[in-house]
């Protein structure tokens, strides 16, 4: 996560690697709910904006469909 903005108005940039078969709507919803929510609590301020960078990771196993948030 890269943090921009000010202390009162933080704007995180979150990088996520998603499996090539992942449902991007679900990935975005999970990031918005979990990562952005946790960042807001940790920073002690509401986020003024959140940027999301999604990298598509090709996996050899079809069983791996998890989302990795960095």
One Martini backbone bead per residue (centre of mass of N, CA, C, O) as a GRO file, in nm:
protein
   70
    1UNK     BB    1   0.098   0.036   0.022
    2UNK     BB    2   0.018   0.365  -0.069
    3UNK     BB    3   0.048   0.690   0.075
    4UNK     BB    4  -0.166   0.964   0.044
    5UNK     BB    5  -0.199   1.282   0.125
    6UNK     BB    6  -0.326   1.332   0.443
    7UNK     BB    7  -0.391   1.287   0.772
    8UNK     BB    8  -0.703   1.379   0.726
    9UNK     BB    9  -0.672   1.275   0.394
   10UNK     BB   10  -0.639   0.981   0.296
   11UNK     BB   11  -0.473   0.803  -0.003
   12UNK     BB   12  -0.477   0.495  -0.100
   13UNK     BB   13  -0.268   0.249  -0.261
   14UNK     BB   14  -0.376  -0.065  -0.385
   15UNK     BB   15  -0.231  -0.381  -0.425
   16UNK     BB   16  -0.350  -0.654  -0.641
   17UNK     BB   17  -0.347  -1.006  -0.671
   18UNK     BB   18  -0.508  -1.191  -0.930
   19UNK     BB   19  -0.658  -1.428  -1.067
   20UNK     BB   20  -0.749  -1.490  -1.394
   21UNK     BB   21  -1.042  -1.621  -1.274
   22UNK     BB   22  -1.136  -1.392  -1.127
   23UNK     BB   23  -1.375  -1.191  -0.980
   24UNK     BB   24  -1.352  -0.855  -0.993
   25UNK     BB   25  -1.595  -0.767  -0.827
   26UNK     BB   26  -1.509  -0.926  -0.574
   27UNK     BB   27  -1.234  -0.806  -0.532
   28UNK     BB   28  -1.326  -0.511  -0.497
   29UNK     BB   29  -1.519  -0.563  -0.259
   30UNK     BB   30  -1.307  -0.680  -0.062
   31UNK     BB   31  -1.120  -0.437  -0.058
   32UNK     BB   32  -1.327  -0.227   0.034
   33UNK     BB   33  -1.399  -0.373   0.300
   34UNK     BB   34  -1.118  -0.458   0.421
   35UNK     BB   35  -0.869  -0.278   0.346
   36UNK     BB   36  -1.000   0.003   0.363
   37UNK     BB   37  -1.119  -0.030   0.646
   38UNK     BB   38  -0.851  -0.091   0.792
   39UNK     BB   39  -0.706   0.170   0.710
   40UNK     BB   40  -0.898   0.367   0.848
   41UNK     BB   41  -0.857   0.260   1.134
   42UNK     BB   42  -0.542   0.281   1.147
   43UNK     BB   43  -0.544   0.601   1.076
   44UNK     BB   44  -0.801   0.757   1.202
   45UNK     BB   45  -0.941   0.804   0.909
   46UNK     BB   46  -1.104   0.899   0.653
   47UNK     BB   47  -1.126   0.824   0.327
   48UNK     BB   48  -1.112   1.013   0.030
   49UNK     BB   49  -0.950   0.779  -0.126
   50UNK     BB   50  -0.918   0.491  -0.358
   51UNK     BB   51  -0.666   0.301  -0.502
   52UNK     BB   52  -0.662   0.038  -0.759
   53UNK     BB   53  -0.433  -0.229  -0.825
   54UNK     BB   54  -0.447  -0.484  -1.077
   55UNK     BB   55  -0.306  -0.801  -1.085
   56UNK     BB   56  -0.241  -1.066  -1.307
   57UNK     BB   57  -0.229  -1.409  -1.211
   58UNK     BB   58  -0.077  -1.695  -1.310
   59UNK     BB   59  -0.178  -2.030  -1.263
   60UNK     BB   60  -0.139  -2.376  -1.239
   61UNK     BB   61  -0.370  -2.391  -1.042
   62UNK     BB   62  -0.721  -2.412  -1.021
   63UNK     BB   63  -0.756  -2.392  -0.701
   64UNK     BB   64  -0.631  -2.112  -0.705
   65UNK     BB   65  -0.853  -1.826  -0.577
   66UNK     BB   66  -0.701  -1.603  -0.443
   67UNK     BB   67  -0.642  -1.305  -0.255
   68UNK     BB   68  -0.380  -1.061  -0.262
   69UNK     BB   69  -0.287  -0.827  -0.012
   70UNK     BB   70  -0.041  -0.548   0.011
   0.00000   0.00000   0.00000
